[in-house]
Every structure is written in structure tokens, then in C-alpha cells.
């Protein structure tokens, strides 16, 4: 097996048994990036020197026969909206094109404590707004399974890097599907944790009541390892809380009640996607799980509510990029107001400007009640839908996306059709639930992701349900 094919578990074993060194592992990935990333464009920054010196430290520990943590020496890629001290953090935007992170995000601090080797920072839709990674100010990332297609977004760089074996695992962020959609499009595993399970400190804010950082990996087991490493209460994010330790749950699949929301299988879903998803559901049924149709009646309102709430929060969060405090500043302006206006106008891309306008509009006096407040009421109804079905079933199975990875350029001029790609993912963020995107088959050469939605803080369970599928069914 090639070093660049390894999972976290395999790489850890290999390091411990001295089958290869951390330096060899790191070099194999840096070479792979050099060779493959010309086509894929998953990386915005490559951290060659520091990655190698970190790997050297791990080798020294191993030489001293010291016990090493599971993630020690394992090369990871980080979405470029998560701060890594002394590395550029652009959020895919010209406005932060030269911004160097002055400190580590909490998740990075945690990974560094486990001696992770950070390979670099990955491409994303500007400020994580998008579903295709085409909204990056630095160019589009390509899907490793088909270079003329998008990798999904907004964590497209992270998912493509894992799928192209340019790193062992990656971190992404998910506000309305940005971990799960690219994981699905690239045929890798992605976890959006329960809101609050992972600290958001050091994540460049998009919509703070929805944003969560999570792992993108090759297997559900790896996903468990990374989630365990990054989760937990953090004094620097008051919405974070401590959650149960990841352990082997050993539940019986025969006792598992799986709900299939009927609203997720209506018009709009591509027949090839539906076929692969239904076959995956059937596999769980054959393994003995009880399958039951359920209803989430407010599903159709989730997407419109998301596209009011998230831009509203974004318009507030992005007001800090004023051309004065930090980031891009316009070259010529006659007064302060012109600095603000020109810096934002020149620094933000089209989609970001659209979201700021949408958000400012829905929050403005006279429209607030009609848009923002109503969307918040819908959010409560969506949340209650899930609460009710979770009284009857343990988990829900749905597609991640109604469509297969589409072609680069296909939807970029039609924002509404781009927003519709998120119909199956945004309600999970509105409700704050955990959900896994698991590769469950292919339509032709294109991967399809199964979404496993769990009760709050039951990441452990959905990850094990994913593992059962991986073990039983060939990928
Ligand atoms: N595609 C969604 C959007 O554009 C979700 C993005 C995300 O989760 N960051 O808002």
C-alpha cells in the first residue's frame, strides 16, 4: 500500500511499528500535492517547512520509544477559514488575501497538542458561501473523480484533498451543508457535529448560530478519532459544551429504528441519486434494522428560512471588514465613508455582496418582521419536526444532495439553482443536529453520499452506524 493511501488508523500503526517515519509520511504527501494539486487546486497555502520540522519532532519521540497520540505525525489539511498561527488565512476572499492569522483556532490548538502535522490550508467558497467552491477569489477546485466537475462546497478544497490522497484527513466547516456536500461529491466521509460540540473560536464567522467545524476523513472510524480530538467545552466559545467520550457503543443493529423522511424523496431528486440511496437503505434493512417512513412537514420551508437567517447573520459578521481594522483597503478614497464603501466593493466577490444585501434587507426596519422574524419562527418549527420524529426513531437516513456533482460553470450564474443543492442539509443546521455524510455507492463514476442524521450529541451513534455500513458493504 502506498503511504498516500493510508487512513489515520493505518498510518498510526505504521508509525508505531516503524514501518516508515513521520518525515517519510510527510514527504510522500508533499510530493503528492506537488504532482496532483496542479489539476485539483485544493490547496491555497502549503506549509512545507513547518510540516517537515513537526514530523521530525514526532520521529524523535518515536526514537525515544515514547507513546504517541493517534494523530501524531499524521498529515492534515485545514480549510482556509480556520486560523492557524502564522499562516495566511484568506477565507477564499480578496479582502483577507494577505491576512496572517495571529493565533490558533481552538481546534488547531487541540490538533497541535496531539502533534498533528499541518500540511496547509485548503480552498473554499468565499467566506464559506457556496456549494461548489467556485466562489473562491483564487479559482475553482476540481473534483478528483472528474476534473470537469465541482467538488461541492464550501469545504471543496478539504474534501478534494482527502479524496485525491493529498492529505490523510482534513477539517472543514458546515453552516448549511459545507462539510457534508463536498464529502458526498468527493466520495469521502464528513461529519457536521451537533451545534456546540466543537468550539468555533478561531473560525472566521459566516452565520454564528449555524457554523460548526468538523472532520473530513476516509473512514467513519477516522472520523471518530478526529471528532474526539477536536470536540469539547472551550472557555473562548460560550456556545460550546462538553459531550460524552467516544466509545464502542456495541448496540445491536436489530434494535435500530431508522426513519426515512418522505419529504426528502420528492420531485427534484435525480433518479440516479435516489437509486443509490434506496439501495443503501435496503442494506440496513437486510442487516436487520427496522425501517419506517416518517414525516418532517416543514422541510420545504427550511431552505428559504436558511437563506434569510444565514445572510442576516453574515451581514452582521462581515461588517467588520471595513478596510480599516484589517484586510484589504482601497488605494484611493476621499473620506472615511469612501474607504468603507470602496474597500468592501473591491474586496468582496459577487456572492458575498449578494448575501450582505439580502441580510441587510431582511434585518432592516419595516422588513424585519416579515423576513427575519418569520424565518426564525420557521426555524423553530423545523426543529420541532425533528424532535417529534426522534421520539419514534433513532436516526434518519436521507440523501446528502438531490444532484450528482455538476459541471464547473453549470450553476454559477443561477444562484437559486445553486441554493437548491442544499435542500437536504440546511434543516440539520437550523435544528443544530449532528449528521454524517457517508459514501454509499456510485452513479457511473460519480460518488453518492448517504446522510445519517442523529439526535443532539449522538455523533458516536451515527458514526458507528456508518462504520457498520463500511464493514458490511463494499465501498
Ligand atoms: N451552501 C450553503 C451556502 O451557500 C452552505 C454553506 C456552508 O455550509 N458554509 O450558504
Boltz pocket constraint, residues with backbone or C-beta under 6 A from the ligand:
constraints:
  - pocket:
      binder: B
      contacts: [[A, 127], [A, 128], [A, 129], [A, 130], [A, 131], [A, 153], [A, 154], [A, 173], [A, 174], [A, 175], [A, 176], [A, 177], [A, 178], [A, 179], [A, 206], [A, 310], [A, 418], [A, 422]]
      max_distance: 6.0
